[in-house]
Amino acid sequence: MHNVNSVNSDCKKVIIVEGKNDKNKLLEILAEPVHIICTYGTLGEEKINDLLLPYEDEDVYVLVDADESGNKIRKWIKQMLPNATHIYTRRMYGEVSSTPLEHLAKVLKDAHFEVHDLDIDYDS
């Protein structure tokens, strides 16, 4: 079963991540209601379709690891939801869960998410 975190049933943004650690890291940063969907790694195209179908009218964002599994997920989502916004962490961090909170906050803020104030200079 895939894990969906609904902070608020009225939220219109969806972020797709690979695992629970990624989700928990985003929950530390996000200051607005967002559905967070965990794929738990590579999925078949049919499962991705079933997972994303309920969210096709919402703003979908993809933030997955910079590895083969993450690249497969991005490829499938690009085919299924070509208007999804892809957010990237730096390749040097490898995984979303190992990316520093400050960097995740910056990339989320750059993608127009409200984030908690972490005393970061976002312009640098």
Secondary structure, DSSP 8 states (H G I E B T S, - for coil): --EEEES-TT--EEEEESSHHHHHHHHHHB-S--EEEE--S---HHHHHHHHGGGTTSEEEE---SSHHHHHHHHHHHHH-TT-EE----GGG-SGGGS-HHHHHHHHHHTT--B---S--TT-
